[in-house]
C-alpha cells in the first residue's frame, strides 16, 4: 500500500507559519490565493518516499488536483482537493499515490 489517507474537515482561513504566512518547507501547487486546504491528506513516510517524488507528482497532477505539500513528523503530508469537476477525492488520491510510488521506484533505479 502506498501512502496513508486521512480525511479531515475543510478549514478555511488556515495559513502556514513563517514569512508571508507560508513555511519554506511547504509547496503550494494549488491556487496561490486560496487559504482553503483540501479535504484529504495523504501521508508518505520520508524513509520510503523522497520529497522529489512527492513534489514531481504534485506538479504532474496540477491540472487534476490542487495539492499542498508539507512536513508532518516523519511524513510528507499532501493535502489534495480535486481541481476538476467529476473527479472524486478517492480516485484522485489513489492515482496520486500510485504516481508517487512509480516516481519513487524510477528515482531509486537511477540512484
C-alpha positions as CSV (number, residue, x, y, z in Angstrom):
1,X,0.0,0.0,0.0
2,X,1.3,3.4,-0.8
3,X,0.9,6.5,1.5
4,X,-1.8,6.8,4.2
5,X,-5.1,8.6,3.6
6,X,-6.6,10.9,6.2
7,X,-9.9,12.6,5.8
8,X,-10.5,15.9,7.5
9,X,-12.9,18.7,7.8
10,X,-12.4,21.6,5.4
11,X,-10.8,24.5,7.3
12,X,-10.9,28.0,5.8
13,X,-8.5,30.8,6.8
14,X,-5.6,28.5,7.6
15,X,-2.2,29.9,6.8
16,X,1.2,28.3,7.1
17,X,3.5,29.7,9.7
18,X,6.5,31.7,8.7
19,X,7.3,34.5,6.4
20,X,4.2,35.6,4.4
21,X,2.1,33.0,6.1
22,X,3.9,30.1,4.3
23,X,6.6,27.9,5.6
24,X,9.7,27.3,3.4
25,X,9.1,23.5,3.9
26,X,5.7,23.8,2.2
27,X,4.9,23.8,-1.5
28,X,1.5,25.1,-2.5
29,X,0.7,23.9,-6.0
30,X,-3.0,24.9,-5.8
31,X,-4.4,28.4,-6.3
32,X,-1.9,30.7,-4.7
33,X,-4.7,33.0,-3.4
34,X,-6.5,30.1,-1.7
35,X,-6.5,29.7,2.0
36,X,-8.5,26.5,2.0
37,X,-6.7,23.2,2.2
38,X,-8.0,20.0,0.7
39,X,-10.3,17.6,2.5
40,X,-8.0,14.6,2.0
41,X,-4.4,14.4,3.4
42,X,-2.0,11.8,2.1
43,X,1.0,10.8,4.2
44,X,4.2,9.5,2.6
45,X,6.9,8.3,5.0
46,X,10.1,10.2,4.5
47,X,12.2,7.0,4.8
48,X,10.3,5.4,1.8
49,X,9.3,8.3,-0.4
50,X,11.8,11.1,-1.4
51,X,10.5,14.6,-1.3
52,X,11.4,15.0,-5.0
53,X,8.9,12.2,-6.0
54,X,6.1,13.9,-4.0
55,X,6.8,17.3,-5.5
56,X,7.0,15.9,-9.0
57,X,3.7,14.1,-8.6
58,X,2.1,17.3,-7.3
59,X,3.4,19.2,-10.3
60,X,2.3,16.5,-12.7
61,X,-1.3,16.4,-11.2
62,X,-1.6,20.2,-11.3
63,X,-4.4,20.1,-13.8
64,X,-6.4,17.5,-11.9
65,X,-5.8,18.3,-8.2
66,X,-4.8,21.2,-6.0
67,X,-2.0,19.9,-3.8
68,X,-0.2,21.3,-0.8
69,X,3.0,19.5,0.3
70,X,4.4,20.0,3.8
71,X,6.3,18.1,6.5
72,X,4.4,16.3,9.3
73,X,6.7,14.5,11.6
74,X,8.2,11.6,9.7
75,X,5.9,12.1,6.8
76,X,5.5,14.3,3.7
77,X,1.9,15.4,4.1
78,X,0.0,16.2,0.9
79,X,-3.4,17.9,1.2
80,X,-5.4,17.4,-2.0
81,X,-8.6,18.7,-3.5
82,X,-9.9,17.8,-7.0
83,X,-9.5,20.7,-9.3
84,X,-11.8,19.3,-12.0
85,X,-15.5,18.6,-11.7
86,X,-16.3,14.9,-11.9
87,X,-13.1,13.8,-10.2
88,X,-13.7,12.1,-6.9
89,X,-11.2,12.6,-4.0
90,X,-10.7,8.9,-3.6
91,X,-9.9,8.5,-7.3
92,X,-7.6,11.5,-7.3
93,X,-5.9,10.2,-4.1
94,X,-5.4,6.7,-5.5
95,X,-3.9,8.0,-8.8
96,X,-1.7,10.4,-6.9
97,X,-0.4,7.7,-4.6
98,X,0.4,5.4,-7.5
99,X,2.2,8.1,-9.3
100,X,4.4,8.9,-6.3
101,X,5.2,5.2,-5.9
102,X,6.1,5.0,-9.6
103,X,8.4,8.0,-9.4
104,X,10.0,6.7,-6.2
105,X,10.8,3.4,-7.9
106,X,12.1,5.2,-11.0
107,X,14.3,7.5,-8.9
108,X,15.8,4.7,-6.9
109,X,16.6,2.9,-10.2
110,X,18.5,5.9,-11.3
111,X,20.4,6.3,-8.0
